[in-house]
Amino acid sequence: MVKNIASYSISTLTICFLLYVSFSSNETVDLSKYSTKGLDLNYTVSLEARDKNLIASNEGFSPFLDKSFVGFKEALAFKESRGDYACVNKFGYLGKYQFGKETLKLIGIHNPEQFLNDPKLQEKAFIANAERNKWILRRDIRNFVGKRINGIVVTESGILAAAHLAGPGSVKKYLRSYGLDNFADGFGTTVYSYMKRFSGYDTSFIKPNRKAKAI
């Protein structure tokens, strides 16, 4: 027993001595022999691979934003244009959120070219349009949120996203027909698909405003 204790004490003292010598030494480590030459250090995911992964996802695109309002608008923007302020689709819809010219007029924008070249104005337009749609659909939001239509629970964010896609009138028809009147846009995207895809985001930031304008 005494032998074991002595052996343990000697080992401990040896380790302490070696650590002391190591830390008290003024020698520097020579790194000149170490090199990254020839190693592939580019770990960036290719654009093609990234896009394929995002397209394959059934969830809205909102990295790190979860179900916040910013997450809502960025997910919607990615679905509409991949977030491209300069995007113009084959039907003439404009910008990051793909506005039609008639909708822009309703919120006070009469110069499509100016709109397309002004990211701040596009963001204001999104808010103004959502506020206007929330006012138009205020009764439907009150009456249908929490109910299940076509297998999905109706949420305010789903309603507002669908209104952005199809207009508030088409959303009213969808809700009041309990999903039978399911509008589809020129690309075949339906009110139902937006109600499902953009369900459950926090859109309390948007206040109903009948006279909402971007300018």
N, CA, C and O of each residue as an XYZ file, in Angstrom:
860
protein
N       0.831     -1.200      0.000
C       0.000      0.000      0.000
C       0.873      1.261      0.000
O       0.654      2.191     -0.776
N       1.915      1.262      0.935
C       2.844      2.385      1.027
C       3.593      2.556     -0.286
O       3.854      3.676     -0.724
N       3.943      1.406     -0.924
C       4.641      1.409     -2.208
C       3.809      2.119     -3.292
O       4.326      2.910     -4.082
N       2.530      1.812     -3.298
C       1.639      2.393     -4.307
C       1.518      3.903     -4.136
O       1.509      4.652     -5.113
N       1.425      4.341     -2.878
C       1.297      5.774     -2.601
C       2.565      6.500     -3.038
O       2.509      7.570     -3.645
N       3.719      5.892     -2.714
C       4.998      6.497     -3.093
C       5.127      6.598     -4.603
O       5.584      7.607     -5.140
N       4.713      5.524     -5.280
C       4.774      5.497     -6.754
C       3.884      6.580     -7.345
O       4.264      7.260     -8.298
N       2.713      6.729     -6.777
C       1.752      7.735     -7.266
C       2.313      9.139     -7.056
O       2.184     10.000     -7.926
N       2.939      9.367     -5.896
C       3.500     10.688     -5.577
C       4.629     11.047     -6.531
O       4.726     12.184     -6.993
N       5.485     10.067     -6.823
C       6.598     10.306     -7.745
C       6.085     10.652     -9.140
O       6.597     11.562     -9.791
N       5.068      9.915     -9.592
C       4.481     10.170    -10.920
C       3.912     11.571    -10.993
O       4.089     12.278    -11.986
N       3.224     11.968     -9.925
C       2.613     13.297     -9.892
C       3.670     14.385     -9.957
O       3.529     15.357    -10.698
N       4.746     14.213     -9.167
C       5.830     15.197     -9.157
C       6.513     15.289    -10.512
O       6.897     16.370    -10.956
N       6.660     14.132    -11.166
C       7.288     14.102    -12.500
C       6.468     14.890    -13.503
O       7.009     15.675    -14.282
N       5.155     14.678    -13.482
C       4.256     15.378    -14.416
C       4.309     16.876    -14.175
O       4.383     17.659    -15.122
N       4.270     17.282    -12.896
C       4.319     18.706    -12.547
C       5.615     19.340    -13.041
O       5.614     20.460    -13.552
N       6.719     18.613    -12.883
C       8.023     19.129    -13.317
C       8.058     19.330    -14.822
O       8.535     20.351    -15.318
N       7.537     18.324    -15.550
C       7.531     18.419    -17.020
C       6.665     19.587    -17.494
O       7.026     20.286    -18.441
N       5.527     19.797    -16.836
C       4.647     20.918    -17.203
C       5.340     22.243    -16.946
O       5.236     23.175    -17.742
N       6.060     22.320    -15.806
C       6.784     23.550    -15.459
C       7.829     23.886    -16.513
O       7.935     25.025    -16.967
N       8.598     22.868    -16.889
C       9.648     23.062    -17.897
C       9.052     23.508    -19.215
O       9.586     24.387    -19.892
N       7.910     22.873    -19.576
C       7.261     23.163    -20.854
C       6.800     24.610    -20.923
O       7.048     25.293    -21.916
N       6.114     25.096    -19.850
C       5.539     26.437    -19.873
C       6.575     27.529    -19.613
O       6.378     28.680    -20.003
N       7.696     27.164    -18.944
C       8.702     28.178    -18.638
C       9.721     28.346    -19.759
O      10.559     29.247    -19.715
N       9.644     27.468    -20.769
C      10.602     27.548    -21.865
C      10.326     28.748    -22.752
O       9.167     29.072    -23.009
N      11.370     29.410    -23.221
C      11.220     30.571    -24.101
C      11.240     30.195    -25.570
O      11.126     31.055    -26.444
N      11.384     28.916    -25.834
C      11.459     28.478    -27.225
C      10.121     28.662    -27.907
O       9.076     28.454    -27.291
N      10.139     29.046    -29.161
C       8.918     29.144    -29.961
C       8.823     27.959    -30.892
O       9.825     27.371    -31.296
N       7.584     27.624    -31.221
C       7.371     26.473    -32.104
C       7.609     26.895    -33.544
O       7.088     27.919    -33.987
N       8.388     26.120    -34.274
C       8.693     26.416    -35.678
C       7.570     25.888    -36.558
O       7.413     24.679    -36.724
N       6.775     26.825    -37.131
C       5.636     26.434    -37.968
C       5.981     26.450    -39.446
O       5.115     26.223    -40.291
N       7.226     26.714    -39.761
C       7.607     26.838    -41.169
C       7.470     25.537    -41.940
O       7.358     25.532    -43.165
N       7.480     24.431    -41.201
C       7.391     23.134    -41.872
C       5.941     22.729    -42.163
O       5.680     21.739    -42.846
N       5.006     23.525    -41.625
C       3.596     23.190    -41.817
C       3.030     24.034    -42.949
O       3.282     25.237    -43.018
N       2.275     23.414    -43.825
C       1.749     24.137    -44.983
C       0.394     23.564    -45.387
O       0.124     22.379    -45.188
N      -0.455     24.418    -45.956
C      -1.751     23.969    -46.484
C      -1.704     23.823    -48.004
O      -2.727     23.611    -48.654
N      -0.504     23.942    -48.552
C      -0.352     23.850    -50.002
C      -0.869     22.511    -50.525
O      -0.531     21.450    -49.999
N      -1.694     22.579    -51.568
C      -2.207     21.356    -52.190
C      -3.494     20.856    -51.584
O      -4.104     19.925    -52.110
N      -3.931     21.467    -50.467
C      -5.171     21.025    -49.825
C      -6.348     21.799    -50.400
O      -6.219     22.982    -50.718
N      -7.496     21.141    -50.537
C      -8.711     21.781    -51.036
C      -9.417     22.417    -49.850
O     -10.070     21.731    -49.065
N      -9.283     23.728    -49.725
C      -9.861     24.423    -48.580
C     -11.134     25.177    -48.935
O     -11.647     25.920    -48.099
N     -11.654     25.015    -50.127
C     -12.880     25.702    -50.529
C     -14.084     24.828    -50.197
O     -14.381     23.870    -50.911
N     -14.772     25.162    -49.115
C     -15.901     24.339    -48.675
C     -17.247     24.956    -49.037
O     -18.283     24.486    -48.569
N     -17.249     25.996    -49.858
C     -18.489     26.661    -50.224
C     -19.396     25.720    -51.014
O     -18.959     25.076    -51.967
N     -20.674     25.648    -50.602
C     -21.639     24.811    -51.314
C     -21.953     25.470    -52.643
O     -22.172     26.680    -52.697
N     -21.979     24.711    -53.693
C     -22.241     25.284    -55.014
C     -23.642     25.859    -55.069
O     -24.549     25.400    -54.375
N     -23.804     26.883    -55.914
C     -25.114     27.511    -56.075
C     -26.144     26.499    -56.526
O     -27.286     26.522    -56.066
N     -25.745     25.604    -57.429
C     -26.670     24.600    -57.952
C     -27.152     23.668    -56.853
O     -28.343     23.371    -56.752
N     -26.213     23.208    -56.027
C     -26.577     22.290    -54.945
C     -27.460     22.979    -53.928
O     -28.412     22.390    -53.417
N     -27.134     24.259    -53.627
C     -27.933     24.998    -52.660
C     -29.356     25.184    -53.148
O     -30.307     24.953    -52.401
N     -29.510     25.601    -54.404
C     -30.839     25.824    -54.951
C     -31.661     24.551    -54.976
O     -32.858     24.576    -54.691
N     -31.014     23.416    -55.321
C     -31.740     22.146    -55.362
C     -32.261     21.785    -53.984
O     -33.384     21.300    -53.848
N     -31.441     22.021    -52.951
C     -31.863     21.715    -51.590
C     -33.026     22.592    -51.160
O     -33.951     22.122    -50.496
N     -32.984     23.879    -51.539
C     -34.049     24.790    -51.146
C     -35.348     24.473    -51.878
O     -36.434     24.527    -51.300
N     -35.217     24.141    -53.159
C     -36.407     23.818    -53.940
C     -37.046     22.535    -53.422
O     -38.270     22.407    -53.408
N     -36.221     21.591    -52.998
C     -36.737     20.307    -52.522
C     -37.460     20.438    -51.192
O     -38.284     19.592    -50.846
N     -37.156     21.503    -50.439
C     -37.768     21.668    -49.117
C     -39.235     22.036    -49.256
O     -39.607     22.823    -50.126
N     -40.060     21.465    -48.400
C     -41.484     21.804    -48.388
C     -41.773     22.974    -47.469
O     -42.896     23.477    -47.435
N     -40.772     23.409    -46.724
C     -40.954     24.493    -45.773
C     -40.620     25.824    -46.434
O     -39.860     25.870    -47.402
N     -41.194     26.912    -45.906
C     -40.866     28.242    -46.390
C     -39.409     28.551    -46.123
O     -38.837     28.090    -45.135
N     -38.811     29.330    -47.004
C     -37.394     29.652    -46.865
C     -37.233     30.802    -45.880
O     -37.518     31.948    -46.224
N     -36.784     30.519    -44.667
C     -36.608     31.557    -43.658
C     -35.500     31.166    -42.693
O     -35.771     30.896    -41.523
N     -34.251     31.131    -43.164
C     -33.159     30.687    -42.309
C     -33.023     31.530    -41.064
O     -32.919     32.753    -41.150
N     -33.023     30.882    -39.885
C     -32.819     31.518    -38.595
C     -33.928     32.489    -38.210
O     -33.838     33.113    -37.153
N     -34.959     32.642    -39.017
C     -36.005     33.612    -38.730
C     -37.249     32.954    -38.164
O     -38.149     33.633    -37.669
N     -37.298     31.645    -38.237
C     -38.393     30.862    -37.670
C     -39.733     31.401    -38.158
O     -39.925     31.579    -39.361
N     -40.667     31.664    -37.235
C     -42.012     32.089    -37.612
C     -42.256     33.571    -37.333
O     -43.398     33.982    -37.129
N     -41.203     34.366    -37.323
C     -41.336     35.806    -37.102
C     -41.964     36.468    -38.321
O     -42.126     35.837    -39.366
N     -42.320     37.755    -38.181
C     -42.862     38.476    -39.323
C     -41.826     38.606    -40.437
O     -42.151     38.465    -41.616
N     -40.569     38.878    -40.052
C     -39.503     38.969    -41.061
C     -39.354     37.623    -41.767
O     -39.149     37.568    -42.980
N     -39.457     36.545    -41.002
C     -39.423     35.216    -41.597
C     -40.548     35.023    -42.600
O     -40.358     34.414    -43.653
N     -41.726     35.547    -42.263
C     -42.897     35.443    -43.139
C     -42.652     36.150    -44.474
O     -42.821     35.559    -45.540
N     -42.251     37.420    -44.400
C     -42.108     38.174    -45.655
C     -40.935     37.677    -46.503
O     -40.996     37.713    -47.732
N     -39.855     37.208    -45.838
C     -38.725     36.701    -46.601
C     -39.037     35.335    -47.231
O     -38.582     35.039    -48.336
N     -39.804     34.520    -46.530
C     -40.223     33.234    -47.106
C     -41.128     33.457    -48.309
O     -41.011     32.774    -49.326
N     -42.035     34.426    -48.178
C     -42.946     34.751    -49.281
C     -42.172     35.324    -50.466
O     -42.447     34.994    -51.620
N     -41.204     36.186    -50.165
C     -40.381     36.771    -51.232
C     -39.579     35.705    -51.961
O     -39.441     35.753    -53.184
N     -39.049     34.738    -51.210
C     -38.276     33.681    -51.854
C     -39.160     32.844    -52.775
O     -38.735     32.450    -53.861
N     -40.379     32.576    -52.342
C     -41.307     31.809    -53.168
C     -41.685     32.600    -54.421
O     -41.819     32.024    -55.501
N     -41.855     33.899    -54.281
C     -42.289     34.721    -55.404
C     -41.171     34.969    -56.420
O     -41.387     34.855    -57.627
N     -39.966     35.312    -55.922
C     -38.918     35.759    -56.855
C     -37.513     35.338    -56.457
O     -36.533     35.786    -57.052
N     -37.412     34.473    -55.445
C     -36.114     34.167    -54.826
C     -35.468     35.414    -54.232
O     -34.245     35.514    -54.133
N     -36.312     36.353    -53.843
C     -35.827     37.546    -53.171
C     -35.171     38.575    -54.071
O     -34.395     39.406    -53.598
N     -35.472     38.532    -55.360
C     -34.817     39.399    -56.348
C     -35.652     40.667    -56.592
O     -36.736     40.601    -57.172
N     -35.140     41.808    -56.147
C     -35.860     43.072    -56.326
C     -36.048     43.426    -57.802
O     -36.996     44.132    -58.146
N     -35.176     42.955    -58.666
C     -35.222     43.329    -60.085
C     -36.027     42.348    -60.939
O     -36.085     42.492    -62.161
N     -36.639     41.364    -60.308
C     -37.334     40.305    -61.060
C     -38.610     40.814    -61.730
O     -39.419     41.512    -61.118
N     -38.766     40.444    -63.008
C     -40.017     40.681    -63.742
C     -40.388     39.360    -64.395
O     -39.622     38.849    -65.213
N     -41.545     38.790    -64.056
C     -41.877     37.487    -64.625
C     -42.593     37.633    -65.971
O     -42.844     38.747    -66.432
N     -42.911     36.521    -66.582
C     -43.467     36.553    -67.942
C     -44.867     37.166    -68.002
O     -45.343     37.528    -69.078
N     -45.523     37.281    -66.852
C     -46.842     37.919    -66.808
C     -46.751     39.402    -66.452
O     -47.770     40.082    -66.332
N     -45.525     39.897    -66.284
C     -45.337     41.314    -65.997
C     -45.381     41.679    -64.530
O     -45.426     42.863    -64.196
N     -45.368     40.691    -63.638
C     -45.350     40.995    -62.203
C     -43.945     41.411    -61.788
O     -42.949     40.892    -62.292
N     -43.890     42.360    -60.856
C     -42.652     43.095    -60.621
C     -42.064     42.905    -59.223
O     -42.784     42.849    -58.226
N     -40.731     42.808    -59.182
C     -40.003     42.949    -57.946
C     -39.923     41.732    -57.056
O     -40.330     40.629    -57.418
N     -39.389     41.972    -55.893
C     -39.138     40.925    -54.902
C     -40.406     40.180    -54.522
O     -40.384     38.968    -54.312
N     -41.524     40.918    -54.434
C     -42.791     40.312    -54.001
C     -43.777     40.113    -55.155
O     -44.919     39.704    -54.945
N     -43.318     40.408    -56.380
C     -44.118     40.158    -57.582
C     -45.494     40.832    -57.552
O     -46.535     40.178    -57.491
N     -45.451     42.153    -57.598
C     -46.685     42.949    -57.618
C     -47.172     43.160    -59.047
O     -46.378     43.344    -59.969
N     -48.498     43.129    -59.212
C     -49.104     43.536    -60.466
C     -49.275     45.042    -60.488
O     -49.363     45.671    -59.433
N     -49.323     45.624    -61.662
C     -49.401     47.082    -61.796
C     -50.691     47.641    -61.200
O     -50.682     48.731    -60.627
N     -51.793     46.913    -61.326
C     -53.057     47.399    -60.771
C     -53.032     47.409    -59.246
O     -53.569     48.317    -58.612
N     -52.407     46.395    -58.669
C     -52.276     46.365    -57.207
C     -51.416     47.527    -56.731
O     -51.714     48.146    -55.710
N     -50.356     47.824    -57.463
C     -49.494     48.948    -57.102
C     -50.269     50.266    -57.098
O     -50.060     51.110    -56.227
N     -51.149     50.435    -58.059
C     -51.949     51.665    -58.112
C     -52.825     51.811    -56.866
O     -53.036     52.919    -56.373
N     -53.328     50.694    -56.368
C     -54.198     50.724    -55.185
C     -53.464     51.230    -53.949
O     -54.078     51.778    -53.034
N     -52.140     51.042    -53.928
C     -51.374     51.488    -52.755
C     -50.520     52.717    -53.082
O     -49.555     53.028    -52.383
N     -50.901     53.408    -54.165
C     -50.319     54.714    -54.448
C     -49.088     54.745    -55.317
O     -48.416     55.774    -55.389
N     -48.767     53.642    -55.984
C     -47.564     53.597    -56.831
C     -47.988     53.558    -58.298
O     -48.645     52.617    -58.743
N     -47.601     54.601    -59.045
C     -48.029     54.720    -60.436
C     -46.859     54.693    -61.420
O     -47.045     54.872    -62.624
N     -45.671     54.469    -60.901
C     -44.491     54.412    -61.774
C     -43.801     53.063    -61.566
O     -42.952     52.940    -60.683
N     -44.150     52.051    -62.364
C     -43.581     50.705    -62.197
C     -42.061     50.676    -62.290
O     -41.412     49.908    -61.580
N     -41.485     51.508    -63.160
C     -40.031     51.511    -63.325
C     -39.346     52.027    -62.051
O     -38.347     51.468    -61.600
N     -39.895     53.086    -61.491
C     -39.363     53.609    -60.231
C     -39.466     52.553    -59.133
O     -38.533     52.353    -58.355
N     -40.613     51.883    -59.083
C     -40.850     50.835    -58.098
C     -39.807     49.726    -58.215
O     -39.269     49.259    -57.211
N     -39.528     49.312    -59.443
C     -38.613     48.196    -59.684
C     -37.184     48.535    -59.259
O     -36.410     47.643    -58.910
N     -36.841     49.803    -59.286
C     -35.472     50.218    -58.968
C     -35.326     50.782    -57.555
O     -34.315     51.404    -57.229
N     -36.333     50.561    -56.728
C     -36.316     51.128    -55.379
C     -36.670     50.045    -54.342
O     -37.845     49.861    -54.025
N     -35.665     49.330    -53.816
C     -35.922     48.270    -52.831
C     -36.703     48.742    -51.603
O     -37.564     48.021    -51.100
N     -36.403     49.949    -51.124
C     -37.124     50.462    -49.948
C     -38.608     50.638    -50.247
O     -39.460     50.347    -49.407
N     -38.902     51.111    -51.436
C     -40.298     51.274    -51.838
C     -40.989     49.921    -51.954
O     -42.161     49.794    -51.600
N     -40.285     48.921    -52.441
C     -40.859     47.573    -52.536
C     -41.216     47.018    -51.155
O     -42.247     46.367    -50.985
N     -40.356     47.284    -50.177
C     -40.649     46.827    -48.816
C     -41.859     47.560    -48.245
O     -42.698     46.953    -47.579
N     -41.949     48.853    -48.504
C     -43.106     49.632    -48.052
C     -44.380     49.139    -48.728
O     -45.441     49.080    -48.108
N     -44.261     48.785    -50.007
C     -45.416     48.287    -50.754
C     -45.928     46.980    -50.162
O     -47.136     46.762    -50.075
N     -45.002     46.111    -49.756
C     -45.430     44.843    -49.162
C     -46.238     45.082    -47.892
O     -47.286     44.469    -47.692
N     -45.747     45.977    -47.032
C     -46.442     46.282    -45.782
C     -47.801     46.898    -46.065
O     -48.806     46.482    -45.489
N     -47.837     47.892    -46.956
C     -49.093     48.586    -47.262
C     -50.125     47.624    -47.837
O     -51.295     47.668    -47.457
N     -49.700     46.762    -48.745
C     -50.632     45.811    -49.345
C     -51.161     44.816    -48.311
O     -52.341     44.466    -48.323
N     -50.285     44.368    -47.425
C     -50.708     43.434    -46.374
C     -51.688     44.107    -45.413
O     -52.656     43.487    -44.972
N     -51.433     45.385    -45.090
C     -52.354     46.115    -44.202
C     -53.728     46.272    -44.860
O     -54.763     46.104    -44.215
N     -53.714     46.589    -46.123
C     -54.982     46.754    -46.855
C     -55.733     45.419    -46.925
O     -56.940     45.366    -46.688
N     -55.012     44.351    -47.249
C     -55.653     43.035    -47.316
C     -56.189     42.586    -45.955
O     -57.241     41.952    -45.876
N     -55.474     42.914    -44.902
C     -55.930     42.521    -43.564
C     -57.215     43.257    -43.194
O     -58.078     42.707    -42.510
N     -57.336     44.507    -43.650
C     -58.584     45.237    -43.400
C     -59.740     44.610    -44.189
O     -60.825     44.403    -43.646
N     -59.507     44.315    -45.453
C     -60.552     43.725    -46.299
C     -60.993     42.368    -45.754
O     -62.176     42.031    -45.811
N     -60.068     41.606    -45.236
C     -60.341     40.232    -44.782
C     -60.532     40.129    -43.267
O     -60.493     39.031    -42.712
N     -60.735     41.258    -42.603
C     -60.785     41.251    -41.133
C     -61.874     40.331    -40.582
O     -61.660     39.644    -39.583
N     -63.042     40.316    -41.231
C     -64.138     39.453    -40.755
C     -63.829     37.975    -41.018
O     -64.133     37.110    -40.196
N     -63.230     37.707    -42.157
C     -62.883     36.317    -42.483
C     -61.776     35.809    -41.550
O     -61.773     34.642    -41.157
N     -60.852     36.684    -41.206
C     -59.815     36.306    -40.243
C     -60.459     35.953    -38.903
O     -60.108     34.955    -38.274
N     -61.389     36.775    -38.488
C     -62.069     36.530    -37.213
C     -62.902     35.237    -37.256
O     -62.961     34.498    -36.274
N     -63.536     34.976    -38.394
C     -64.467     33.843    -38.474
C     -63.811     32.503    -38.805
O     -64.342     31.452    -38.448
N     -62.651     32.531    -39.490
C     -62.096     31.271    -39.993
C     -60.778     30.836    -39.354
O     -60.435     29.655    -39.415
N     -60.039     31.751    -38.748
C     -58.766     31.352    -38.137
C     -59.025     30.305    -37.046
O     -59.865     30.497    -36.166
N     -58.294     29.213    -37.125
C     -58.464     28.100    -36.185
C     -59.318     26.970    -36.723
O     -59.282     25.859    -36.193
N     -60.099     27.243    -37.787
C     -60.911     26.189    -38.398
C     -60.049     25.397    -39.382
O     -59.013     25.874    -39.847
N     -60.488     24.207    -39.681
C     -59.754     23.337    -40.603
C     -60.484     23.277    -41.951
O     -61.658     22.911    -42.019
N     -59.764     23.644    -43.023
C     -60.327     23.593    -44.375
C     -59.363     22.815    -45.263
O     -58.165     23.099    -45.296
N     -59.888     21.847    -45.969
C     -59.057     20.978    -46.828
C     -57.880     20.374    -46.067
O     -56.786     20.218    -46.609
N     -58.124     20.042    -44.813
C     -57.114     19.330    -44.029
C     -56.073     20.195    -43.352
O     -55.206     19.669    -42.653
N     -56.130     21.523    -43.536
C     -55.152     22.387    -42.864
C     -55.868     23.400    -41.968
O     -56.977     23.841    -42.268
N     -55.211     23.758    -40.867
C     -55.772     24.753    -39.953
C     -55.534     26.139    -40.546
O     -54.409     26.482    -40.911
N     -56.587     26.920    -40.637
C     -56.495     28.268    -41.187
C     -55.795     29.180    -40.184
O     -56.149     29.202    -39.005
N     -54.794     29.935    -40.659
C     -54.086     30.913    -39.825
C     -54.114     32.266    -40.516
O     -54.334     32.363    -41.723
N     -53.885     33.314    -39.721
C     -53.881     34.658    -40.300
C     -52.775     34.820    -41.338
O     -52.998     35.418    -42.390
N     -51.586     34.291    -41.051
C     -50.481     34.431    -42.010
C     -50.778     33.699    -43.312
O     -50.401     34.163    -44.388
N     -51.452     32.554    -43.218
C     -51.849     31.820    -44.416
C     -52.824     32.620    -45.255
O     -52.729     32.649    -46.482
N     -53.774     33.278    -44.575
C     -54.761     34.109    -45.268
C     -54.075     35.280    -45.969
O     -54.369     35.570    -47.129
N     -53.165     35.953    -45.267
C     -52.494     37.119    -45.855
C     -51.569     36.729    -47.010
O     -51.451     37.458    -47.994
N     -50.921     35.581    -46.881
C     -50.060     35.111    -47.977
C     -50.900     34.780    -49.207
O     -50.531     35.126    -50.329
N     -52.025     34.112    -48.991
C     -52.910     33.766    -50.110
C     -53.489     35.015    -50.755
O     -53.681     35.059    -51.970
N     -53.770     36.039    -49.936
C     -54.288     37.296    -50.469
C     -53.230     37.992    -51.317
O     -53.556     38.636    -52.314
N     -51.987     37.867    -50.930
C     -50.897     38.436    -51.732
C     -50.815     37.732    -53.083
O     -50.582     38.370    -54.110
N     -51.005     36.435    -53.077
C     -50.961     35.650    -54.315
C     -52.149     35.950    -55.218
O     -51.981     36.251    -56.400
N     -53.351     35.866    -54.655
C     -54.564     35.813    -55.468
C     -55.496     36.999    -55.302
O     -56.486     37.117    -56.024
N     -55.189     37.880    -54.355
C     -56.095     38.988    -54.059
C     -57.079     38.590    -52.967
O     -57.428     37.415    -52.846
N     -57.529     39.560    -52.171
C     -58.423     39.247    -51.055
C     -59.767     38.669    -51.478
O     -60.367     37.884    -50.744
N     -60.242     39.058    -52.668
C     -61.525     38.530    -53.140
C     -61.486     37.031    -53.338
O     -62.431     36.332    -52.973
N     -60.399     36.522    -53.915
C     -60.264     35.078    -54.142
C     -60.142     34.319    -52.818
O     -60.613     33.188    -52.695
N     -59.506     34.952    -51.833
C     -59.374     34.306    -50.525
C     -60.728     34.226    -49.833
O     -61.041     33.222    -49.192
N     -61.525     35.273    -49.958
C     -62.883     35.243    -49.400
C     -63.676     34.087    -49.994
O     -64.343     33.346    -49.272
N     -63.599     33.935    -51.315
C     -64.335     32.855    -51.986
C     -63.858     31.489    -51.504
O     -64.667     30.584    -51.296
N     -62.553     31.341    -51.328
C     -61.998     30.068    -50.862
C     -62.514     29.732    -49.468
O     -62.973     28.617    -49.220
N     -62.437     30.689    -48.575
C     -62.843     30.442    -47.190
C     -64.346     30.203    -47.084
O     -64.793     29.280    -46.401
N     -65.110     31.036    -47.761
C     -66.570     30.962    -47.604
C     -67.185     29.778    -48.354
O     -68.334     29.408    -48.112
N     -66.410     29.194    -49.263
C     -66.860     27.956    -49.925
C     -66.247     26.740    -49.236
O     -66.419     25.612    -49.696
N     -65.544     26.966    -48.152
C     -64.821     25.924    -47.422
C     -63.884     25.131    -48.334
O     -63.799     23.905    -48.266
N     -63.189     25.875    -49.185
C     -62.141     25.288    -49.998
C     -62.566     24.794    -51.366
O     -61.731     24.303    -52.126
N     -63.830     24.911    -51.696
C     -64.293     24.420    -53.001
C     -63.864     25.355    -54.128
O     -63.507     24.894    -55.212
N     -63.895     26.668    -53.881
C     -63.483     27.656    -54.874
C     -62.009     27.970    -54.634
O     -61.673     28.852    -53.844
N     -61.134     27.239    -55.324
C     -59.701     27.294    -55.049
C     -58.964     27.915    -56.232
O     -58.541     27.209    -57.149
N     -58.813     29.239    -56.207
C     -58.183     29.978    -57.289
C     -56.741     29.495    -57.521
O     -56.021     29.163    -56.579
N     -56.339     29.468    -58.813
C     -54.946     29.164    -59.168
C     -54.424     30.266    -60.082
O     -55.140     30.726    -60.972
N     -53.165     30.697    -59.864
C     -52.598     31.750    -60.711
C     -52.079     31.164    -62.027
O     -52.309     29.991    -62.320
N     -51.389     31.974    -62.807
C     -50.911     31.552    -64.127
C     -49.915     30.414    -64.091
O     -49.722     29.721    -65.090
N     -49.272     30.214    -62.933
C     -48.310     29.119    -62.786
C     -48.932     27.889    -62.128
O     -48.248     26.901    -61.861
N     -50.244     27.963    -61.870
C     -50.930     26.835    -61.243
C     -50.852     26.820    -59.722
O     -51.265     25.846    -59.092
N     -50.322     27.893    -59.122
C     -50.224     27.973    -57.663
C     -51.584     28.345    -57.089
O     -52.202     29.312    -57.536
N     -52.051     27.595    -56.112
C     -53.409     27.776    -55.594
C     -53.446     28.518    -54.264
O     -52.439     28.627    -53.564
N     -54.630     29.022    -53.935
C     -54.866     29.623    -52.627
C     -54.555     28.598    -51.541
O     -53.912     28.924    -50.543
N     -55.005     27.376    -51.730
C     -54.762     26.317    -50.753
C     -53.269     26.131    -50.477
O     -52.860     25.995    -49.324
N     -52.458     26.124    -51.534
C     -51.025     25.866    -51.350
C     -50.361     26.964    -50.527
O     -49.467     26.687    -49.728
N     -50.799     28.222    -50.720
C     -50.240     29.325    -49.934
C     -50.758     29.301    -48.497
O     -50.024     29.616    -47.560
N     -52.005     28.931    -48.335
C     -52.571     28.812    -46.985
C     -51.791     27.778    -46.180
O     -51.567     27.948    -44.982
N     -51.387     26.717    -46.847
C     -50.630     25.653    -46.178
C     -49.175     26.042    -45.964
O     -48.640     25.894    -44.865
N     -48.542     26.538    -47.013
C     -47.101     26.814    -46.974
C     -46.740     27.916    -45.979
O     -45.690     27.860    -45.339
N     -47.615     28.919    -45.850
C     -47.300     30.074    -45.003
C     -48.146     30.113    -43.729
O     -48.463     31.179    -43.200
N     -48.488     28.952    -43.272
C     -49.286     28.830    -42.046
C     -48.436     29.094    -40.797
O     -47.273     28.696    -40.728
N     -49.033     29.768    -39.822
C     -48.431     29.837    -38.494
C     -47.366     30.879    -38.252
O     -46.700     30.833    -37.217
N     -47.174     31.818    -39.162
C     -46.226     32.915    -38.915
C     -46.885     33.999    -38.060
O     -48.110     34.093    -37.992
N     -46.058     34.807    -37.415
C     -46.569     35.903    -36.590
C     -46.757     37.140    -37.468
O     -45.787     37.787    -37.861
N     -48.020     37.459    -37.771
C     -48.315     38.634    -38.600
C     -49.046     39.707    -37.794
O     -49.748     40.546    -38.359
N     -48.876     39.674    -36.482
C     -49.525     40.670    -35.623
C     -48.964     42.075    -35.888
O     -49.606     43.074    -35.564
N     -47.768     42.143    -36.477
C     -47.160     43.430    -36.840
C     -48.036     44.201    -37.819
O     -48.062     45.432    -37.800
N     -48.749     43.481    -38.669
C     -49.601     44.105    -39.685
C     -50.907     44.576    -39.051
O     -51.620     43.790    -38.428
N     -51.213     45.852    -39.210
C     -52.445     46.421    -38.672
C     -53.420     46.695    -39.824
O     -53.021     47.234    -40.856
N     -54.691     46.326    -39.654
C     -55.671     46.565    -40.725
C     -55.765     48.051    -41.069
O     -55.905     48.893    -40.181
N     -55.689     48.364    -42.353
C     -55.731     49.765    -42.764
C     -56.344     49.863    -44.158
O     -55.717     49.513    -45.157
N     -57.550     50.334    -44.198
C     -58.281     50.433    -45.470
C     -57.592     51.379    -46.452
O     -57.669     51.177    -47.664
N     -56.922     52.405    -45.939
C     -56.326     53.420    -46.788
C     -54.794     53.313    -46.877
O     -54.114     54.289    -47.194
N     -54.279     52.153    -46.602
C     -52.812     51.971    -46.570
C     -52.185     52.330    -47.929
O     -52.654     51.900    -48.983
N     -51.125     53.122    -47.867
C     -50.388     53.524    -49.070
C     -48.888     53.320    -48.839
O     -48.396     53.436    -47.717
N     -48.180     53.017    -49.919
C     -46.729     52.865    -49.851
C     -46.045     54.214    -50.009
O     -44.905     54.394    -49.580
N     -46.752     55.171    -50.634
C     -46.202     56.521    -50.837
C     -47.149     57.516    -50.177
O     -46.900     58.721    -50.213
